[in-house]
């Protein structure tokens, strides 16, 4: 872990999430926008990303749609992103994620509402759901504006439930999936202290976003981008 880069990330996060206009600790809503146009993770309303892969040993399909809905979380405007995960053709999980972007272009993660479904479509668990500002939960930078190798940070914090971290491994990674190929992808690793035996790699392509996520430690999982569609 490169301590100077970690310190820089923490300082930047603290600056954005510092005292608001009222003087109370917390995010200043004027420093954020629901318009997320970071080239590594653009979230244009009406865009649908389709992924295919393997999860829990079953063939999976993931449909991620950027909605036109803006939700205020802890006073901050966030775009709502709907994520539907199918396993062996059955809807197994539905999630709404909330993202926002600061003035420097960093994409922040402000929470998620997730539900795991049983074979009959009934909710059997909402574990992992959290919302910034509720019960001590805090947002984190999901994708930096200007990623640098070695940069690391915490993407989310809800003690005991959501504690994902990332580190930038490369800005020139090679990746090839059904939808796109690139020799200049952003490669990160993600982990959580809640699952110490699991480690994932993620590949992002400029102008597209996340194109591949795969496990490198723990249960075998893979999710690759196969299609992107924009509503008219």
N, C-alpha and C positions, 0 to 999 in steps of 0.2 A: 504494500500500500504506500503510495507516495503522499506523505504528510502535507507538503506545501499545497498540492492540488486539492487535497481534502479540505484543508483550512480555507482555501479560496472559495470552494463550493459552499462551505458553512457560512462564511462571511457574506457572500452574495445572497444566500437564502435569508440570513438574518436581516439584511438591509431591506429586502422586499417585504418581509413579514414583520418589520418593526412597528413601532407605535403608529397608530392611525391618527387622523386629524383630531380625534377626541382626546388623544394622549394615552388611551388605554392600549395595552399590549394586544397585538393581533394584526392581521393583514389589513393593509390600506387598499380598499376596493378600487381607488383611482389608479392603482399601479397595475391593474390587470384588465384583460379583454377576453371575451368569449370567442373572438376571432383568432383562431390558432392557425398560423401560416408558417411556422417553423418548417424549413424545407425537408428536414429529416423526419418530421411527423406532422404533415399537413392534415388538418381536419376540416375539409370543406363540406358544409351542410349539403346533404343529398347524395353524398358519395357512399357506395357500398363496396366493402372489401370481402372477398370470398376466399377462404383458406380450406385446405384439405390436409389430413394427416392421420396421426395415430395418438390416441389418448386412452390411458388405462387399458391398453392392449386391444382397443377397439378402433375401427376406422371412424374418423371424425370429420365433421364439416363445421366450419365456424363462419358465421355471417355477421359482419360488423358494419353497422350503418351510422353515419354521422347525421344526427337529426338537426332540425332547425330550431330546436328548443334550447333556450337559455335559462339556466337555473342559478339562483343566487345561493351560495353556500358560504356561511360565515361572512356574508356581505359581499362576496366576490362573484362576479358573473362567470359562469362556467357553461361550456357547451356539453350537451348530453349525447353520449355515444351508446347505442344499443348493440349488445353482443349476444347472439344466439348460438349456443353450442349443441350440435347434434352428434350423438354417438350411435353408430349402427343404424342411422336413419331416424332415430328418436330424439326429440328435444330433451336434452339432459340438464341444461343449465341456461338460465337467462340472466343477463346482467346489464345494468346501466352504469356507465362510468362517467365521471365528471372531470373535464380538463379545462384549463385556462392558460393564458400566456401573459407573461410580464412584459414590461417595456423593452427589456433587453432581448426578448425572443425566447426565453426559457419556457418550456411547456411544463406546467404544474399539474399534479394529480391531487384532486380535492375529495376523492371518495368514490365509493361504488355501492350499489344496491344489488346484491346477487342472491339468486335462489337456485338451489339444486332440486331437481324434480325426480319423482319416482316414475315407475313404468306407466302409471295412470295419469301422469301430468300434474300430480299434487306436489306442493312444496314440502320437502322433507328436511331442508336445512337452509339457513341464511347465513351460515358461518362465513366470515370474511367481509361482511358488509361493514362499512364505516363511513363517516361523514366528518369532514374537518370542522373543528369547533365543538363537536359533540363528544362528551365523555372523555375528554382529554386527547382526542384524535387530532393529528396534525398533518398538513399536506407536505408534499415534497416535490422536488424537481424530477420530472419523469424523463424528459429529454432536454439536454442543455442546448442553448442557442449556438454555442461555438464549442463543440466537443473537442477535447484534447486527450491524447493517450495518457492513461493513468488517472484521469478525473474520476472521482467517485462521489456517491451521495446516497441519501436515503430517500426513496420515492414515496413512502407512506409511513405513518406511524399511528397505530392503534394497538396499544400494548396487549400482547398475547394473541392478537387476531390478524394484524396486517403490519408487517415490518420489512418490506422488500427493500433491497439495496441494489445499486448498479455500479459497474466500473467500465470505463471505456478501454477496450483492448486494441482497437485498430481503426484507422480512418481509410484504409486501403485494403479491406478484406475482399476476397473473391466470393461471390455467391451466385448461384444459378438455380432458379425455381421456374415453375411453369409460366409465370407471367413476365419475368424480367431476369436479366443477368447483369452483373456489374463487377468491375475489378476495383471499385472505389466505394465499397459499402462501409457503413459505420457498424462495427462489431462491439457489442457489449456483453458482459456476463452479469447475470442476476442471481441473487440468493437471498435467503431469509434465515435468521437465527432460529426461527420456529421449525425449520426443516433443514437441519445441518447436513444431511446426506443428499441434498438435491442442489444441482447447479445447472442453470440454463444459459444458452447463448442466444442472442438476438441480433439479426442483421437488418439494417435500415438502408434504403436507397433514397438519395436526394430526389425530391419531387414526387416520390411515391409513398414512402413511409415504411412501416414494418413489413418485411417480405418473408422472413423465416425466423421461426423460434424452434429450438430443439434442445433436448436435454443432453448434457454431457456427463452428468452424474445423477444417479437415482433412477426411478422408473423411466422406461423409454417413451419419450413423447416427441412429436414432430408436428409442426403446423406451417405449411408453406402457402404463399399467395398464389392463387390460380386465376383470379379475375378482379378487375376494378371497374365499376360502372358509376356513371354520374347521371343523376336525374336531370331531365331537361327543364 
